Amino acid sequence: MDAKKTYIVVLWDGSEQAENAFRHALRMDKRTAFAVLIMWMVRKRKFLESKAEFDAGVASEQEALRQVAERLNGQYGLLPEYVVKSGDVRSCIAEVLEEYSCSIIVSPEEYSFPKGVVVNVVKEFSSSSDIEVPLLVANNAPRHDNASIEVVVPLEYDPEFKDAVEGIVSLSRTYGCNFNFMKPILSDGQLKKELVSNIYFAKQVLDDNHIVYGIKSASKETDFIEEVYDFASSIEANYILSMSLNYGLYRKNPKYANAPFIWVNPHKRRYRSFN
């Protein structure tokens, strides 16, 4: 791998869902000159496990991943680069982000480690504020072959939403995404004030960056999440983008369990010392 390249990183566990995630990465790759990197993650060496035994296992996984890359190239016409990392989801992603320039992470919702350990990727992602690249989660193959990537963004009153705006600018510039915002109806005066502040901020940033967008208002105060999904379906959106803090809200209804999302983490606040 080349430290000078920019990568689209796919979390690969050999499942059908991981291959579908790879297909989403291919769609993103068509709009850039980025390379695709598939990453296989294994658990760290156990206390009583010999280093030689562990290293042999990693070498075996590396060879298996090489064969996967060759198969994907034959099937989809793109030869991904590949890497095996040991650790949990957060540490493996952090290590890759430190070593390489990465634009976006693409993954199935759950990742299966060897020996049957299954981890929810979004929950792991959201618990690490150090990961500031977006996470695209998709279990199923891409449904809509739109000329552009259509993304629905529910407007939020949380101050962290301003961090999502930065991600929206980057996704628009890099992948040519079209953004369709949806504004909730709120009755609480303070929340309405915070929402207006976020909308003003988003408009200012998007207009300054010459990004075309649309804003649609919800039709009622209740069932905003349902309206978001209905709106996304009506325009055949490819993804819904939200802060990872809202994962539980959007996954509450099991009928939307496989809806493809782009999740953005709140940025880690860095405080300056005045001592």
C-alpha positions in Angstrom: 0.0 0.0 0.0 1.0 3.6 -0.7 1.0 6.2 2.0 0.5 8.8 -0.7 -2.8 7.3 -1.9 -6.2 8.1 -0.6 -8.3 5.0 0.2 -11.9 3.9 0.5 -11.7 1.3 3.3 -14.0 -1.7 3.3 -14.3 -3.8 6.4 -14.2 -7.3 5.1 -15.3 -10.5 7.0 -16.1 -12.7 4.0 -19.9 -12.4 4.4 -22.4 -11.6 1.7 -23.0 -8.3 3.5 -19.3 -7.4 3.3 -19.4 -8.1 -0.5 -22.4 -5.9 -0.8 -20.5 -3.2 1.1 -17.7 -3.6 -1.4 -20.2 -3.0 -4.2 -21.1 0.3 -2.5 -17.4 1.2 -2.3 -17.2 0.5 -6.1 -19.9 3.1 -6.7 -18.1 5.6 -4.7 -14.8 4.7 -6.4 -16.2 5.5 -9.8 -16.3 9.2 -8.9 -12.7 9.4 -7.7 -9.2 8.2 -8.4 -9.0 6.6 -4.9 -7.9 3.1 -4.3 -10.1 0.6 -2.5 -8.6 -1.2 0.5 -10.3 -4.2 2.1 -9.4 -4.8 5.7 -9.7 -8.1 7.5 -9.7 -7.8 11.3 -8.6 -10.5 13.7 -8.5 -10.5 17.5 -5.3 -9.7 19.3 -3.0 -12.6 20.3 -4.3 -14.3 23.4 -2.2 -14.5 26.6 -1.2 -18.1 26.3 -1.1 -18.2 22.5 2.4 -18.4 21.0 3.6 -15.6 18.8 4.6 -18.1 16.1 1.1 -19.6 16.1 -0.5 -16.2 16.0 1.8 -15.0 13.2 1.1 -18.1 11.1 -2.6 -17.5 11.5 -2.3 -13.9 10.3 -0.2 -15.0 7.3 -2.9 -17.5 6.4 -5.5 -14.8 6.6 -3.3 -12.5 4.5 -3.1 -15.2 1.8 -6.9 -15.8 1.9 -7.5 -12.1 1.6 -5.1 -12.0 -1.5 -7.3 -14.6 -3.1 -10.4 -12.7 -2.2 -8.9 -9.6 -3.9 -8.2 -11.6 -7.1 -11.8 -12.9 -7.1 -13.3 -9.5 -6.6 -11.1 -8.2 -9.5 -12.3 -10.9 -11.8 -16.0 -10.4 -10.8 -16.2 -6.5 -10.5 -13.2 -5.3 -12.6 -11.3 -3.6 -9.7 -8.4 -5.1 -7.8 -8.5 -3.9 -4.2 -5.5 -3.6 -2.0 -5.8 -5.6 1.2 -4.5 -5.6 4.8 -5.0 -7.7 8.0 -5.1 -5.9 11.3 -5.4 -7.3 14.8 -7.5 -5.7 17.5 -11.0 -4.5 18.0 -12.9 -2.5 15.4 -12.0 0.9 16.8 -8.3 0.1 17.2 -8.0 -1.4 13.7 -9.7 1.5 12.0 -7.6 4.0 14.0 -4.5 2.2 13.0 -5.4 2.3 9.3 -6.4 6.0 9.5 -3.0 6.8 11.1 -1.1 4.9 8.4 -3.0 6.0 5.3 -5.2 8.8 4.0 -8.7 7.5 4.0 -11.8 9.2 2.6 -14.6 7.0 3.9 -15.1 3.6 5.6 -17.6 1.2 4.1 -18.9 -1.7 6.2 -21.8 -4.1 6.8 -23.8 -3.2 10.0 -22.2 -6.1 11.9 -18.7 -7.5 11.5 -18.0 -11.2 12.3 -14.6 -11.9 13.7 -13.1 -15.4 13.4 -14.6 -17.9 15.8 -18.0 -16.3 15.8 -17.6 -13.0 17.6 -20.0 -10.6 16.1 -19.7 -6.8 16.7 -22.0 -3.9 15.8 -19.8 -1.6 13.7 -21.8 1.5 14.2 -21.7 1.2 17.9 -18.0 0.7 17.9 -17.6 3.6 15.5 -19.8 6.0 17.5 -17.9 5.3 20.7 -14.6 6.7 19.3 -14.6 10.4 18.7 -11.1 10.1 17.2 -12.6 8.6 14.0 -13.7 11.6 12.0 -14.1 10.1 8.5 -17.7 9.1 7.6 -18.9 5.5 7.9 -21.1 4.1 5.1 -23.1 1.1 6.4 -24.9 -1.1 3.9 -26.0 -4.8 4.2 -27.7 -5.0 0.8 -26.4 -4.4 -2.7 -26.9 -0.9 -4.1 -30.5 -0.5 -5.2 -30.7 2.7 -7.2 -28.2 3.3 -10.1 -28.8 7.1 -10.0 -26.7 9.4 -12.1 -25.6 11.0 -8.9 -25.6 9.8 -5.3 -28.7 11.1 -3.6 -28.5 11.6 0.2 -31.3 12.6 2.6 -30.1 14.5 5.7 -32.5 15.0 8.6 -31.8 18.5 10.1 -31.0 18.3 13.8 -31.0 20.8 16.7 -28.1 19.2 18.5 -25.0 21.4 18.3 -23.0 18.4 17.1 -24.9 18.6 13.8 -22.5 21.4 12.7 -19.8 18.6 12.5 -22.0 16.8 10.1 -22.0 19.8 7.8 -18.3 19.6 7.4 -18.7 15.9 6.3 -21.5 16.9 3.9 -19.1 19.5 2.2 -16.4 16.8 1.9 -18.8 14.2 0.4 -20.2 16.7 -2.1 -16.8 17.7 -3.3 -15.3 14.2 -3.4 -18.2 12.0 -4.6 -20.6 14.6 -6.1 -23.4 13.7 -3.7 -26.7 15.6 -3.9 -28.1 16.5 -0.5 -31.8 16.7 0.4 -32.4 18.1 3.9 -35.6 17.4 5.9 -36.6 19.9 8.5 -38.6 18.6 11.6 -41.5 20.4 13.2 -40.7 21.3 16.8 -42.9 22.7 19.5 -40.2 23.4 22.1 -39.1 27.0 21.8 -35.5 26.3 22.8 -35.1 23.4 20.5 -36.6 25.4 17.6 -34.0 28.2 18.3 -31.2 25.7 18.2 -32.5 24.1 15.0 -32.7 27.6 13.3 -29.1 28.2 14.4 -28.0 24.9 12.8 -30.0 25.6 9.6 -28.4 29.1 9.3 -25.0 27.6 9.8 -25.6 24.8 7.3 -26.9 27.2 4.6 -23.9 29.6 5.1 -21.3 26.8 4.8 -23.0 25.1 1.9 -23.6 28.4 0.0 -20.0 29.5 0.6 -18.9 26.2 -0.9 -21.3 26.4 -3.9 -23.1 23.2 -3.0 -26.6 22.8 -4.4 -29.1 21.4 -1.9 -32.8 21.3 -1.1 -34.8 21.6 2.1 -38.2 19.9 2.7 -40.3 20.5 5.8 -41.9 17.6 7.6 -45.7 17.6 7.4 -46.3 16.9 11.1 -44.7 17.0 14.4 -44.9 13.3 15.2 -43.2 10.4 13.4 -40.4 12.5 12.0 -38.2 9.4 11.6 -41.0 7.7 9.6 -41.2 10.7 7.3 -37.5 10.7 6.8 -37.7 7.1 5.5 -40.7 7.9 3.4 -39.0 10.9 1.8 -35.8 8.9 1.1 -37.9 6.2 -0.6 -39.9 8.7 -2.6 -36.8 10.2 -4.2 -35.0 6.9 -4.4 -32.2 8.2 -2.2 -29.1 6.1 -2.0 -28.4 6.9 1.6 -29.6 8.7 4.7 -26.9 10.7 6.6 -27.1 11.3 10.3 -24.9 11.8 13.4 -23.9 8.5 14.9 -25.5 9.7 18.2 -28.9 9.0 16.6 -28.2 5.4 15.7 -30.7 4.1 18.1 -33.5 6.4 16.8 -33.1 5.3 13.2 -32.7 1.6 14.0 -35.6 1.4 16.4 -38.1 0.1 13.8 -36.9 -3.4 12.6 -38.4 -2.8 9.1 -35.7 -0.3 8.4 -32.9 -2.5 9.8 -31.1 -2.7 6.4 -31.6 0.9 5.2 -28.2 2.2 4.0 -26.7 5.0 6.1 -23.8 7.3 6.2 -22.9 8.0 9.8 -20.8 10.9 11.0 -19.1 11.2 14.4 -19.1 14.4 16.5 -15.6 15.7 16.4 -13.3 15.4 19.3 -13.1 18.7 21.1 -9.5 19.8 21.4 -8.9 22.3 24.2 -5.9 24.6 24.3 -3.9 25.0 27.5 -3.3 28.6 28.6 -0.8 27.7 31.2 
